[in-house]
Amino acid sequence: MTIGNISLGENPLFLAPMEDITDPSFRMVCKMHGADFMFTEFISSDGLIRDGHKSLKKLEIYDFERPIGIQLYGHLIDSMVEAALIAQEADPEVIDINFGCPVRKISNRGAGAGMLRNIPLMVEMTEAIVRAVQLPVTVKTRLGWDNNTRNIVDVAEKLQDVGVCAITIHGRTREQLYKGEADWTLIGAVKNNPRMKIPVIGNGDINGPLKAKEMFDKYGVDGIMIGRASVGRPWIFKDIRHYLNTCELLPEPAINDKVDIALFHLEKSLEFKEGKRAIFEMRRHLSNYFKGLPNFRDTRFKLLTTTEVDEIKKLLEEIRQRWGEFRTEDISSVYEI
């Protein structure tokens, strides 16, 4: 698969852009575990053109994470074009446009998935950005606004026709948010549309190697994007790649290994973030690393509330001492729960 002149090999695995999750520290951990392509957290075009500190901070990219795309969202063409030109100066490999975020405060303004209610504007904005920048432009979107407007086959053609180099499709409508089961049949319809020549990346409900292989085999997508299932499981990329190559499932990492990954992730978060923000944004990762451990409620509460780095490290070492070489999936058979 290629995006522009970027070769990603066969069946590439993408880390989805997720607000307050896919920061540089998490991107580093996912890259170490086999993610082939990653994106920044999405960036507000309004914040970027107004020199907002948080938006500008998200433009920081590092050599270890290449190839990488910067994802932008907004509802005004001029602002999005200006933001794309600013983002281009950060030297990513790709500019990605978010037409898929379902969050009400964004979509109700006409940005993110809100663009699915105004396809002519979506296409006009995309064409303006493609014309303005020198980088490949990609799009991430959904099946439609609601069940009555699942028009992604037509929309994908229109976006391709104005110069998009790849499209990622989340298999839900905006109305669904993240509820229910992702519908990959329409993603497959886009991929198998004879008019489509650009890569089609499928997204939604990829929770492990078996599901990933099924979607590649059944729908013929060029790549797969993984979002929520990677939180607390950055090794999911390695697991999927191994299964795609060998049809063998890797064992789950032992608790010792999970503690090592969590400590490394924490250290990198402290390097990249300012003050307590590193700790606040690590919380959801730390609790998810050890999801499924028995009698974990009190420890989880402490991980989610403490603001002291030394206390977090102490809690992680206590987890290591208690569970050591065991794997979560095996613990229930060894201990009485």
Secondary structure as GFF3:
##gff-version 3
##sequence-region A 1 337
A	DSSP	beta_strand	2	3	.	.	.	ID=ss1
A	DSSP	beta_strand	6	7	.	.	.	ID=ss2
A	DSSP	beta_strand	13	15	.	.	.	ID=ss3
A	DSSP	alpha_helix	24	32	.	.	.	ID=ss4
A	DSSP	beta_strand	37	39	.	.	.	ID=ss5
A	DSSP	beta_strand	43	44	.	.	.	ID=ss6
A	DSSP	alpha_helix	45	49	.	.	.	ID=ss7
A	DSSP	alpha_helix	53	57	.	.	.	ID=ss8
A	DSSP	three_ten_helix	63	65	.	.	.	ID=ss9
A	DSSP	beta_strand	68	73	.	.	.	ID=ss10
A	DSSP	alpha_helix	77	88	.	.	.	ID=ss11
A	DSSP	beta_strand	94	99	.	.	.	ID=ss12
A	DSSP	alpha_helix	104	107	.	.	.	ID=ss13
A	DSSP	three_ten_helix	112	117	.	.	.	ID=ss14
A	DSSP	alpha_helix	119	132	.	.	.	ID=ss15
A	DSSP	beta_strand	137	142	.	.	.	ID=ss16
A	DSSP	alpha_helix	152	161	.	.	.	ID=ss17
A	DSSP	beta_strand	166	170	.	.	.	ID=ss18
A	DSSP	alpha_helix	185	191	.	.	.	ID=ss19
A	DSSP	beta_strand	200	203	.	.	.	ID=ss20
A	DSSP	alpha_helix	209	219	.	.	.	ID=ss21
A	DSSP	beta_strand	223	226	.	.	.	ID=ss22
A	DSSP	three_ten_helix	228	230	.	.	.	ID=ss23
A	DSSP	alpha_helix	236	246	.	.	.	ID=ss24
A	DSSP	alpha_helix	255	272	.	.	.	ID=ss25
A	DSSP	alpha_helix	277	289	.	.	.	ID=ss26
A	DSSP	alpha_helix	297	305	.	.	.	ID=ss27
A	DSSP	alpha_helix	309	323	.	.	.	ID=ss28
A	DSSP	alpha_helix	328	334	.	.	.	ID=ss29
###
